[in-house]
Amino acid sequence: MEENIDLSEKICIPCQGGVPPLNENEIGQFITRISSEWNVIDNHHLLREWKFKDFKSALDFTNIAGEICEEQNHHADFELSWGRVLVKIFTHKIDGLVESDFILAAKFDKI
């Protein structure tokens, strides 16, 4: 693992399946490289909530994050409500976490 490279500078690699999800130790090595506001849930997905002053600001954030998803061809799940966006990231193809999930989270951290 290239620990000295900022994850937000890397590119998400599309998962074709057939690879195992990261184990707890591997997840532990990646989680320290993104914002401490991200939570790992059941070694399965990343979860983070952003708070905003109004609906428009939350929507704007969601649209920017969605553009990043499209650019990276790696898509997060978004729950948008007034003043709040909840983001869930995992690789659907393998139903778990891979490095690209942490790359996407790091890119969201830069918004």
Secondary structure, 3 states (H helix, E strand, C coil): CCCCCCHHHCCCCCCCCCCCCCCHHHHHHHHCCCCCCCEEECCCEEEEEEECCCHHHHHHHHHHHHHHHHHHCCCCEEEEECCEEEEEECECCCCECCHHHHHHHHHHHCC
